[in-house]
Each structure stands twice: as C-alpha cells, then as structure tokens.
Amino acid sequence: MAIHKIKYCISLLSAALFFCIETINAQAPFNTDYNGIKVASGVKLTQLSHDGMTLHRFFDTSPMSPSGRYVALFKLPYENVSPKAGDAGQVILVDLKTGKEKVVAQSRGWEVQLGANVQWGKSDHELLFNDVDTLSWKAFCTVLDPFSGKKRHLGGTVFMASSDGRKIASYDLMKSTYAQVGYGVIVPKKLVKRNFGADQKDGITVIDINSGKSKQIVTLKDLYQTTIPSIQFKNSNDYEFYCFQIKWNPQGTRLLTTLQWAPVKGGPRKRSVITMRSDGSEIRTAITPEQWEKGGHHVNWTADGEHLSMNLNVDGKEGLELIEVKYDGSNLKTVFTPGSGHPSYHPKGLPLIITDAYPNESITARNGIVPIRLLNMASGKEENIVEIFVSKIDGEFRIDPHPAWDKTGRYVIFNGYINNTRNVFMADISEWLLKQGFSLK
C-alpha cells in the first residue's frame, strides 16, 4: 500500500505556535478527540504501517535498514492477549521509496513489547529476528535475506545486534518472562526452569553472525560475584536471579545489562546496571541497587560508548532526573530535568536526546496522549516534536512509543495507537535541526 499523506496546518490563535497534523491514511481519518497527532513546525510525519497490530523493536536500535531504504517491523497476531507458545506473528518489510509493505517471514519467537526483536545485520540482506522450533521448543535467531528468502539459524537468540551488524548478544530469552513479561520468547512454561541463586549456566552469550561461532562470555554467577563495586548480600540462594536486557555500545567494545533478583518466596525485586567489555572482562557496577531503588528506569549507552544514560532519582525529590554516568559508576551527573520514558542520545554526538513518556508521568495530561520529547542538553530547552495517543493501557499490553534514532540522526521512528490499534510512525526532523542551527554534515 502506498504511503498517502494529507497535511493539515493548524494555527493556534492563542499562541505563536504552529503544529502540523499529518493523517497519512486518508481512508481512516483521525478522531481528533482521542487520536489526533500534533506535529511541531519543521517536522514531517509519515505513518509506516497501515494494517495495525504493528510495532518496531525498541529505543536502542533503529528499524531502518543500513541503506536507509527499508524499515523492518513486527505484526502481532493479536494485541490484547498474552502470547501463546507456537502462535506466529509476521516480520514486515516496508519500502520507504514506494511505501509498500511485504510480509517476509513468520515468527513464533515473540512477546508483546519488543515483538520478535526484529533488527538488521551488516546489510539490507541480513534481517535478524527470533523464532522457535515447535518440535524441539528451542529458540534461535534467524538471519534472513528478505529479498531472496534465503535464511539460516544461529545457535542462540538475539536481544541486540552490534551497531556494525556483525555480532549479536543475548541472555536466556525463554526465562525473560520471569524477569519481566514482554521482552523475550514464549515456550511451554513447564520447559523453563527458574534460576535459584546466581546461576552458573545462565548468562550472556555473544554470537558472530557470519561464522555462527557462539560463546558465553559471562554467567549470572560471574556478574554477581565479580562486579566492582560489589553487590553481594547474605542468603543470595534464597533469591531468583535474571538478566533483563543486554545492550552494545555504539563502538561494539562494551556491553551493559541489568541484573535483577527477587526473593523466591515473593517480594520486591532489586536491580543493578552492570557493564563489561565485549569479551566479558572488566565487569563493573554502573548503577548500584541502592541507587536504583530510589527510583529509576531505562538505561542506554551514550554516543561515546563510555557513558550511560538513565532516568534516575538523584535528588531525593519526587520525579526522576535524566543522568549520565561512566561505565564504572563514576562521574554521575544530571544532564536534564525532568527525565521520562525511553531516552537515547543523538547518534552523531549532537547535544540532543530523544525520549517519550509514560501516560501516567507528570509531564503528561494523563489522558493517554504522550509527547515525543526532543531535549537540548546545551540550552536546557525541550520541544515536543510529536504528541501522540498511546491509550492508558498499562502492564503487558501497554503501548510504548520507544522512539529510536536512525543512524544518520535525521529520523525518529516510534510506535503509536490510532484507530484502536498499534501502528508505527517516522518523524523527519531534518528541517527542524537546520532551524535550530544543527548540521549533520
């Protein structure tokens, strides 16, 4: 289906602001009481998906292909029911030149928040996503050429591919549901063993995409026992330990993960951010459990590959600050207030951060509409480049925009909820950047 654009410019008489609302699908005009999309001057909006139940992966990888010609998305088979083992969703390829969508694969290795972790390898001919063999109930990463249909399977799953598309990193995504639902793969629960204590078998695995060579670089026990500063505590065998998310820095030299633990008999979980070199050495605690328990969420690497960003309460007051910290936990500083949502730094090093917000965060009107915030760290100013409806749905089925930069820093791709279903959008901020005096040359 071609991408159709109908652009409306609305002059707000009570203010010197102009917003541009683009309804891309003319056959289904927006209900402006609930599904209106406000777009800032200098920003062009395109709806990438049209049939609903579609999402892009996450805020730390771009769904845009290495050439910039295609976008890879995932279509859920249903969106308000927990996934059942063996049920298949679809891997979708959108041609940005023609606007046409194409189903290139099916996947049984998905959950509601991140789909099948669809992302790109080193070229447009390497599309990565998780799948499950329903005979053996083994989960694995598929490497697909979306044009020829040729595919091969790797000996483990993918959570995140390195920026150069040459390696993938993952933990046991079948156990991910015990850490937090929405981010892994589903197999029959009777086949998934829980981790009692810091497990010696479960851990982080890195796979070379080209050769298929796989290596577990650290175990949960390694992370728990050797990270500096120490996070050890008494009676740790009375707790369940899991990794939650694993992320490459842009240079492919370091990884971060969240290690979490909760009492076997029930009780609140605790989390810590742990970093390491790509071979599993130099394990360091970037955020301690004592820091996290004051309030925090959503860690990410910054463009320099040495520092992390995170929403964290550092002043003891209500609300979160957006902070930056070195991989070893040093040099923590606040870079913007307030923090919210899923922040990521501009990939080319501009002093800009893109983030969204949860519908219940104080910066929203708590009406199901959330901002896509563009934060300028140099000036301390921000602008909502888009305001989009995501509903008030919470928990497993919530709709998080997960705004993600493309590699050029000109486009931001995010999820939204229009006409009672999930869809994916792309904001072109090239003109906005020029008006603000930024150059991407």
C-alpha positions as CSV (number, residue, x, y, z in Angstrom):
1,M,0.0,0.0,0.0
2,A,1.4,3.4,-1.0
3,I,2.0,5.9,1.7
4,H,-0.6,8.6,1.3
5,K,-0.2,12.0,3.0
6,I,-2.8,14.6,3.8
7,K,-1.3,17.5,5.7
8,Y,-3.1,20.0,7.8
9,C,-1.7,23.1,9.3
10,I,-3.5,24.5,12.3
11,S,-2.8,28.0,13.6
12,L,-3.2,28.2,17.3
13,L,-4.7,31.7,17.7
14,S,-3.9,31.8,21.4
15,A,-0.2,31.2,20.9
16,A,2.5,31.8,18.4
17,L,3.0,28.1,17.8
18,F,2.1,26.1,14.7
19,F,1.6,22.4,14.6
20,C,1.2,20.2,11.6
21,I,-1.1,17.2,11.7
22,E,-0.5,14.6,9.0
23,T,-3.1,12.0,8.6
24,I,-1.3,9.6,6.4
25,N,-4.1,7.1,5.8
26,A,-6.8,9.1,4.1
27,Q,-9.2,6.2,4.4
28,A,-9.2,6.3,8.2
29,P,-9.2,10.0,9.3
30,F,-8.2,10.7,12.9
31,N,-10.6,11.2,15.7
32,T,-9.0,14.4,17.0
33,D,-10.6,14.0,20.4
34,Y,-8.5,10.9,21.1
35,N,-6.3,10.0,18.2
36,G,-5.1,13.4,17.0
37,I,-1.4,13.7,16.3
38,K,0.3,17.1,16.9
39,V,3.5,17.6,15.0
40,A,5.9,20.6,15.6
41,S,6.8,23.0,12.9
42,G,9.8,21.7,10.8
43,V,8.9,18.1,11.4
44,K,7.4,15.8,8.8
45,L,5.4,12.8,9.9
46,T,4.9,9.5,7.9
47,Q,2.8,6.5,9.0
48,L,4.8,3.4,8.1
49,S,2.3,0.7,8.9
50,H,-1.4,0.7,8.0
51,D,-3.0,-2.6,9.0
52,G,-2.5,-2.3,12.7
53,M,-1.1,-4.6,15.4
54,T,2.4,-3.5,14.3
55,L,5.4,-2.3,16.2
56,H,9.1,-1.6,15.9
57,R,11.6,-3.2,18.3
58,F,13.0,-0.8,20.9
59,F,14.6,2.6,21.6
60,D,18.2,1.4,21.3
61,T,18.2,0.1,17.7
62,S,16.8,1.6,14.5
63,P,14.4,-0.4,12.4
64,M,15.7,1.4,9.3
65,S,18.0,-0.8,7.1
66,P,21.7,0.0,6.7
67,S,21.0,1.6,3.3
68,G,18.1,3.7,4.6
69,R,15.7,2.2,2.0
70,Y,13.7,-0.2,4.2
71,V,12.1,-0.4,7.7
72,A,11.6,-3.8,9.4
73,L,8.6,-4.2,11.7
74,F,6.7,-6.9,13.5
75,K,3.0,-7.6,13.3
76,L,1.4,-9.3,16.3
77,P,-1.2,-12.0,15.6
78,Y,-3.3,-10.3,18.4
79,E,-2.5,-7.5,20.7
80,N,-4.6,-7.7,23.9
81,V,-4.0,-11.3,24.8
82,S,-0.8,-12.8,26.2
83,P,1.2,-14.8,23.6
84,K,0.7,-18.5,23.5
85,A,3.5,-20.9,22.7
86,G,3.6,-21.7,19.0
87,D,1.5,-18.8,17.8
88,A,3.1,-16.9,14.9
89,G,3.4,-13.2,14.1
90,Q,4.7,-11.6,11.0
91,V,8.0,-9.9,10.1
92,I,7.2,-6.9,7.9
93,L,9.4,-5.0,5.4
94,V,8.3,-1.5,4.4
95,D,9.9,0.1,1.3
96,L,10.3,3.8,2.1
97,K,10.6,4.6,-1.6
98,T,7.3,3.0,-2.7
99,G,5.5,2.8,0.7
100,K,4.7,-0.9,0.0
101,E,4.6,-3.4,2.9
102,K,5.6,-7.0,2.5
103,V,5.4,-10.0,4.8
104,V,8.9,-11.6,4.6
105,A,8.7,-14.2,7.4
106,Q,6.7,-15.6,10.3
107,S,8.0,-15.9,13.8
108,R,6.9,-17.8,16.9
109,G,9.6,-16.2,19.0
110,W,8.0,-13.0,20.2
111,E,6.3,-11.2,23.1
112,V,4.1,-8.1,23.1
113,Q,6.6,-5.3,23.9
114,L,9.5,-6.0,21.5
115,G,7.9,-8.4,19.1
116,A,10.5,-10.9,17.7
117,N,13.4,-8.5,18.4
118,V,13.5,-7.7,14.6
119,Q,16.6,-5.7,13.7
120,W,19.3,-5.5,11.0
121,G,22.7,-7.1,10.5
122,K,25.5,-5.6,8.4
123,S,23.5,-5.0,5.2
124,D,19.9,-5.0,3.8
125,H,20.4,-8.6,3.1
126,E,20.7,-9.6,6.8
127,L,17.5,-9.3,8.7
128,L,17.6,-10.7,12.2
129,F,14.7,-12.0,14.4
130,N,13.9,-14.7,16.9
131,D,11.9,-17.8,16.2
132,V,11.0,-21.0,18.0
133,D,11.1,-24.6,16.7
134,T,7.8,-26.0,18.0
135,L,9.0,-29.6,17.8
136,S,12.1,-29.2,20.0
137,W,10.9,-25.9,21.6
138,K,14.3,-24.4,21.0
139,A,14.6,-20.6,20.5
140,F,17.1,-19.2,18.0
141,C,17.9,-16.2,15.9
142,T,17.1,-16.4,12.2
143,V,19.3,-14.5,9.6
144,L,17.1,-13.8,6.6
145,D,17.7,-12.2,3.2
146,P,14.3,-10.5,2.8
147,F,14.7,-10.4,-1.0
148,S,15.8,-13.9,-1.9
149,G,14.2,-15.6,1.1
150,K,17.4,-17.4,1.9
151,K,17.8,-17.9,5.7
152,R,19.9,-19.7,8.3
153,H,19.6,-20.2,12.0
154,L,22.1,-19.2,14.7
155,G,22.8,-21.3,17.8
156,G,21.1,-18.8,20.1
157,T,18.7,-15.9,20.3
158,V,19.2,-12.2,19.7
159,F,18.3,-9.4,22.1
160,M,20.5,-6.8,20.4
161,A,22.9,-6.7,17.4
162,S,26.1,-4.6,17.5
163,S,25.9,-1.3,15.6
164,D,28.1,-2.8,12.7
165,G,25.7,-5.7,12.4
166,R,28.4,-8.3,12.9
167,K,27.6,-9.8,16.3
168,I,24.5,-10.4,18.5
169,A,24.2,-10.6,22.3
170,S,21.5,-12.3,24.3
171,Y,20.7,-14.0,27.6
172,D,18.1,-16.8,28.0
173,L,15.1,-15.1,26.5
174,M,12.9,-18.1,27.4
175,K,13.4,-17.2,31.0
176,S,12.9,-13.5,30.3
177,T,9.2,-13.7,31.3
178,Y,10.4,-14.4,34.9
179,A,12.3,-11.1,34.9
180,Q,9.6,-9.1,33.1
181,V,7.0,-10.0,30.6
182,G,7.1,-8.6,27.1
183,Y,10.8,-8.9,26.0
184,G,11.6,-12.5,25.3
185,V,10.2,-15.6,23.6
186,I,7.4,-17.9,24.7
187,V,7.7,-21.7,25.0
188,P,5.6,-24.0,27.2
189,K,6.3,-22.9,30.8
190,K,6.9,-26.4,32.0
191,L,10.1,-26.4,30.0
192,V,11.5,-23.3,31.5
193,K,13.4,-23.7,34.8
194,R,13.7,-20.9,37.2
195,N,17.1,-19.6,38.4
196,F,17.5,-20.2,42.2
197,G,20.6,-18.2,43.2
198,A,23.0,-16.7,40.8
199,D,23.0,-19.4,38.1
200,Q,26.3,-20.9,36.8
201,K,24.7,-21.9,33.4
202,D,22.5,-18.9,32.5
203,G,24.4,-15.8,31.4
204,I,25.3,-13.6,28.4
205,T,26.1,-15.2,25.0
206,V,27.7,-13.4,22.0
207,I,27.4,-14.9,18.5
208,D,29.3,-13.9,15.4
209,I,26.7,-13.6,12.7
210,N,28.9,-14.5,9.8
211,S,30.6,-17.6,11.3
212,G,27.9,-18.6,13.7
213,K,30.5,-19.0,16.4
214,S,28.9,-18.7,19.8
215,K,30.5,-18.0,23.2
216,Q,29.0,-17.5,26.6
217,I,31.1,-14.6,27.9
218,V,29.8,-14.4,31.5
219,T,27.4,-16.3,33.7
220,L,25.0,-14.8,36.2
221,K,27.3,-16.0,38.9
222,D,30.2,-14.1,37.3
223,L,28.2,-10.9,37.2
224,Y,27.0,-11.3,40.8
225,Q,30.3,-12.3,42.4
226,T,32.9,-10.3,40.5
227,T,31.4,-6.9,39.6
228,I,33.1,-3.9,41.1
229,P,31.8,-2.3,43.4
230,S,30.4,-5.5,44.9
231,I,26.6,-6.1,45.0
232,Q,26.8,-9.3,47.1
233,F,24.5,-9.9,50.0
234,K,23.6,-12.6,52.5
235,N,21.4,-15.6,51.6
236,S,21.6,-15.0,47.9
237,N,20.5,-18.6,47.2
238,D,17.1,-17.6,48.5
239,Y,16.6,-15.3,45.5
240,E,15.9,-15.7,41.8
241,F,18.5,-14.0,39.5
242,Y,17.9,-13.0,35.9
243,C,19.4,-10.7,33.3
244,F,17.0,-8.1,31.9
245,Q,18.1,-6.6,28.6
246,I,21.6,-6.6,27.1
247,K,23.0,-3.7,25.1
248,W,26.0,-3.0,22.9
249,N,27.7,0.4,23.0
250,P,27.9,2.0,19.5
251,Q,31.5,1.0,19.1
252,G,30.9,-2.7,19.9
253,T,33.5,-2.6,22.6
254,R,31.3,-2.8,25.7
255,L,28.0,-4.3,26.9
256,L,25.6,-3.4,29.6
257,T,22.9,-5.5,31.3
258,T,20.5,-5.2,34.2
259,L,21.0,-7.9,36.8
260,Q,17.9,-8.3,38.9
261,W,16.9,-10.5,41.8
262,A,13.8,-11.1,43.9
263,P,13.0,-13.4,46.9
264,V,12.0,-16.9,45.9
265,K,9.1,-16.7,48.4
266,G,7.9,-13.4,46.9
267,G,8.8,-9.8,47.5
268,P,10.1,-6.7,45.7
269,R,12.9,-7.1,43.1
270,K,16.2,-5.3,43.1
271,R,18.2,-4.3,40.1
272,S,21.7,-3.1,39.3
273,V,23.3,-2.0,36.0
274,I,26.4,-4.0,35.1
275,T,28.9,-3.3,32.3
276,M,31.7,-5.3,30.8
277,R,34.0,-5.5,27.8
278,S,32.7,-7.4,24.8
279,D,34.7,-10.5,25.9
280,G,33.2,-10.4,29.4
281,S,36.2,-8.9,31.1
282,E,36.3,-5.8,33.3
283,I,32.9,-6.3,34.9
284,R,31.8,-3.1,36.6
285,T,28.7,-1.8,38.5
286,A,27.5,1.4,36.9
287,I,24.3,1.8,39.0
288,T,24.0,0.1,42.4
289,P,20.8,-1.4,43.7
290,E,20.8,1.3,46.4
291,Q,20.8,4.0,43.7
292,W,18.1,2.2,41.6
293,E,15.7,1.6,44.4
294,K,15.3,5.3,44.9
295,G,13.5,5.3,41.5
296,G,14.8,4.7,38.0
297,H,14.3,3.0,34.7
298,H,15.6,2.6,31.1
299,V,19.4,2.7,30.8
300,N,21.2,3.2,27.5
301,W,24.7,3.9,26.1
302,T,25.6,7.4,25.0
303,A,27.3,8.1,21.7
304,D,30.8,8.0,23.1
305,G,30.5,4.4,24.2
306,E,32.0,5.2,27.6
307,H,29.0,6.6,29.4
308,L,25.4,5.5,30.1
309,S,22.2,7.5,30.4
310,M,19.3,6.6,32.6
311,N,16.2,8.1,34.3
312,L,17.2,8.1,38.0
313,N,16.1,9.8,41.2
314,V,19.3,11.5,42.4
315,D,18.0,14.5,44.4
316,G,15.5,12.7,46.7
317,K,12.6,14.7,45.4
318,E,9.6,13.4,43.5
319,G,10.3,12.6,39.9
320,L,13.3,11.4,38.0
321,E,16.3,13.2,36.5
322,L,18.0,12.2,33.3
323,I,21.5,11.3,34.3
324,E,24.8,10.3,32.6
325,V,27.3,8.1,34.3
326,K,30.6,6.4,33.3
327,Y,30.5,2.6,32.7
328,D,32.3,2.0,36.1
329,G,29.8,4.1,38.1
330,S,31.9,7.3,38.3
331,N,31.2,10.8,37.2
332,L,27.5,10.6,37.6
333,K,25.8,13.9,36.7
334,T,22.3,15.2,35.9
335,V,22.0,16.3,32.2
336,F,18.3,17.2,32.0
337,T,15.3,17.6,34.3
338,P,12.8,16.1,34.3
339,G,13.6,12.6,32.9
340,S,10.9,10.4,31.4
341,G,10.3,7.4,29.1
342,H,13.0,5.9,26.9
343,P,15.8,8.3,26.4
344,S,18.6,7.9,23.8
345,Y,21.4,10.3,22.8
346,H,21.8,11.6,19.2
347,P,23.9,9.1,17.3
348,K,26.2,11.8,15.8
349,G,27.0,13.4,19.1
350,L,24.7,16.4,18.8
351,P,23.6,17.6,22.3
352,L,20.2,16.2,21.8
353,I,18.2,13.4,23.5
354,I,15.0,11.9,22.2
355,T,12.6,10.3,24.6
356,D,8.9,9.7,25.2
357,A,6.9,9.4,28.5
358,Y,4.5,7.0,30.1
359,P,0.9,8.2,30.2
360,N,1.0,8.4,34.0
361,E,4.1,10.6,34.2
362,S,3.7,14.1,35.5
363,I,4.7,15.8,32.2
364,T,1.6,14.4,30.5
365,A,-2.0,15.3,30.9
366,R,-2.7,11.7,31.9
367,N,-5.2,11.4,29.0
368,G,-3.4,8.7,27.0
369,I,-1.5,11.2,24.9
370,V,2.3,11.3,25.3
371,P,5.0,13.6,23.9
372,I,8.0,12.6,21.8
373,R,10.4,15.0,23.6
374,L,13.5,16.4,21.9
375,L,15.8,17.6,24.7
376,N,18.7,20.1,24.1
377,M,21.3,19.5,26.8
378,A,23.3,22.6,25.8
379,S,20.4,25.0,26.2
380,G,18.3,23.1,28.7
381,K,15.3,23.6,26.5
382,E,13.0,21.0,25.0
383,E,10.3,20.7,22.4
384,N,7.6,18.1,21.9
385,I,8.2,17.2,18.2
386,V,5.1,15.0,18.3
387,E,2.2,14.3,20.7
388,I,0.6,11.0,20.0
389,F,-2.1,8.9,21.6
390,V,-1.0,5.6,23.1
391,S,-4.0,4.9,25.4
392,K,-4.0,4.4,29.1
393,I,-3.4,0.7,28.9
394,D,-0.8,-0.5,31.4
395,G,1.2,-3.6,32.1
396,E,2.0,-6.2,29.5
397,F,-0.2,-4.7,26.8
398,R,0.9,-1.0,27.1
399,I,1.9,0.9,24.0
400,D,5.3,2.4,24.5
401,P,6.5,4.7,21.6
402,H,10.1,3.6,22.1
403,P,11.4,6.5,19.9
404,A,14.6,5.4,18.1
405,W,17.0,7.4,16.0
406,D,18.1,6.2,12.7
407,K,21.9,6.1,12.2
408,T,22.0,9.5,10.5
409,G,20.2,11.3,13.3
410,R,17.7,12.8,10.8
411,Y,14.8,10.4,11.6
412,V,13.0,9.2,14.7
413,I,10.8,6.1,14.5
414,F,8.2,5.4,17.2
415,N,5.0,3.5,18.0
416,G,1.5,4.9,18.4
417,Y,-2.1,3.8,18.8
418,I,-4.6,5.1,16.3
419,N,-8.0,3.6,15.3
420,N,-7.8,1.3,18.3
421,T,-4.6,-0.5,17.2
422,R,-0.8,-0.2,17.2
423,N,1.0,1.4,14.3
424,V,4.5,2.8,13.6
425,F,5.4,6.3,12.5
426,M,8.5,8.1,11.3
427,A,9.4,11.8,12.0
428,D,11.8,13.5,9.7
429,I,13.4,16.3,11.7
430,S,15.9,17.5,9.1
431,E,14.3,20.9,8.7
432,W,13.9,21.2,12.5
433,L,17.6,20.6,13.0
434,L,18.5,23.2,10.4
435,K,16.3,25.8,12.1
436,Q,18.0,25.1,15.4
437,G,21.4,25.6,13.8
438,F,22.5,22.0,13.8
439,S,24.4,20.4,10.9
440,L,24.7,16.7,10.2
441,K,27.5,17.0,7.6
